[in-house]
Amino acid sequence: MNKALLVLADGTVFEGETFGAEGETTGEVVFNTSMTGYQEILTDPSYKGQIVTMTYTQIGNYGVNEEDVESDGGIRAEGFVVKEACDFPSNQRSTSSIVEYMKKYSIVGIQGLDTRALTVHLRNHGAQMGIISTLDQDPSALLEKVRAHPGISALDLVGEVTAKEPYSWSEGVWRWQPASGGKEAGVKVSPSSRWKVVVYDFGVKYNILRNLYDARFDITVVPARTPAEAVLEMNPDGIILSNGPGDPEAVSYGIENTKKLFGKKPVFGICLGHQILGLAMGGSTYKLKFGHHGGNHPVKDLTTGKVEITSQNHNYCVDIKSLNGQVRLTHLNLYDGTEEGMVHVDLPIFSVQHHPEGGPGPNDSSHLFGRFREMIENGAA
């Protein structure tokens, strides 16, 4: 294996070995605490612009396949950092290794470095821009390159991952059920559709669409810049504002369109969609020191009093106080006390900062798709 370097914007240098494609890549370096689900993480459009570090030590042991993806564009992350990349997976569903997968999509990775030390550094000093290179072995030259990058807050990353054209969706969540011969096989559940929803694609994960389908929705996905007037002309029963990458303030068109939806249709925002809702209401967002990325974050649902283990992937949060009483806080992160969800006090609008669809991660919060359906049904009654 060839030598590879990871250089952070603060000048910290980590040395390792290359895996995946040869080359050079720049992005915001974040860490993810999930122990599984690396393929879903890599293909999540929310990671556009970021280099993902996995805190779990062995990555790739069960391989990859063509089904466990969260978007149609292949790997969305800019780079991948792991302690050890397994090139000999063992799983009946595996069709290739993580190393082959990275090469297929020309993604540069680095392994063999101390990911614990890197994670502690990011926790202490914050997420920051970094560069991985298998070509240039001069740390000073790489530092100059990474410091010349404007940072992902200056970029409209949503525009790079959103759909080009509207499309419909009719696939449910995969479940394991007994099949003939006593073996188990993956089958798709196809419940009948009832309520029509339009999903604004700011970088939507497929598992959001799968969960909406299982919640008996007829789904149309539209590009991020679709005018609100065009969406309302479709006369949906509800509107979803999806997850996505980057700084929500960079998605000015999404904010302006969202303002036009208030009082017209029920709205459910997820992650970036939650942040866009907050900005559209006149509130503000702030950036977390190192973000929340992983599948093991405890969140208290203040409506039910229950604690749910959630999947999370965000660097920004809505300042609920800045909304001046327009909303009520519904969810609270028990790690750091940050605000995780809100519901409008007058209008049929609610949103959460975490990912109720999992993919990867727990399904504790998947009931929120049913809660949105109930909101629509109550309004139609």
URTA-V737871 format. One line per field, one symbol per residue. phi: phi as a letter, one per 40 degrees, with the letter a starting at -180 (. if undefined). burial: I if it has 9 or more other C-alpha atoms within 8 Angstrom, else O. A space follows every 50 residues. Layout:
# URTA-V737871
phi=???
burial=???
This chain:
# URTA-V737871
phi=.ccbbbbcccgcbbbabcagcciaabaccbbbcccbgcccccccdccdgb bcbccccbbhcbgbacbcbbaccgccccabbbcaccbbcbacccbacccc cccdbfbcbbbgccccccccccccbgcacabbbbbbbcdccccccccccc gcccbccdccbcccbcabbabcccbcbdbdggcbacbccbcccbccbbbc cchccdcccccccccgbcbbbbdcccddccccccfccabbbccicgcccc ccccccccdcccgcacbbbbfdccccdccccgcbbbcccbgbaibaccbc cccbgcbbcbcbaabbbccdcccfgcbbcbbbcccbgccbaabccbbcba abccbccggchcbdbcccccccccccccccc
burial=OOIIIIIIIOOOIIIIIIIIIIOIIIIIIIIIIIOOIIIIIIIIIIIIII IIIIIIIIIIIOIIIOOOIIIOOOIIIIIIIIIIIIIOIOOOOIOIIIII IIIOOIIIIIIIIOIOOOIOIIIOOIIIIIIIIIOOOOIOOIIOIIIOOO IIIOOIIIOOIIIOOIOOIIIIIOOOOOOOOOOOOOOIIIIOOOIIIIII IIIIIIIIIIIIIIIIIIIIIIIIOIOIOOIIOOOIIIIIIIIIIIIIOI IOOIIIIIIIIOOOIIIIIIIIIIIIIIIIOOIIIOOOIIIIIIIIIIII IIOOOOOIIIIIIIIIIIIIOOIOOOIIIIIIIIOOOOIIIIIIOOOIII IIIIIIIIIIIIIIIIOOIIOIIOIIOOOOO
